[in-house]
Amino acid sequence: MSQAITYSEARQNLAETMDRVCDTHAPVIITRRKSRPVVMLSLDDYSSLAETAYLLQSPANAERLRAALRAADEGQTRRHNLDEA
């Protein structure tokens, strides 16, 4: 679950908050009085989410990924060395 902190807390502890977000991969919600909140994510986590969203845009690709995950969950996978490709 995401931690929520105020804008003032984020400003006072910005470097520590950024380090915690990057180290724990847990987003932090930053709230502001009478304004919309934002979410702080590490760049790595944001990039991963953006790539996943992109890959799932295509219904055919999304189904292939789901089928691969089902196969992996059911133990229907084979191990390959990268030099065999």
C-alpha positions, 0 to 999 in steps of 0.5 A: 500500500502506498504511503501518503505524505503532505507536500510540506513533508515531501519538500522537507525530506525530498532526498530521503523520500526519493531514495525510499521510493527508489529503494523500496519500489513503493510509490508515495502519494503527495497530497496538497491542501485544496489541490490534486495529489500526485504520485512519486515513482522511481523512473525504473518503476515508471518505465516498467509500467509504461512498457507494460501498458504499451505491450498490453495495448494490442489485444493479440499481444496481451493474449500471448502474454497472458498465455505465456504467464499461464504456461509458466504458472502451470510449469509448461516452460523450458529453460534455454541458454542465451547462446542457444538462440 
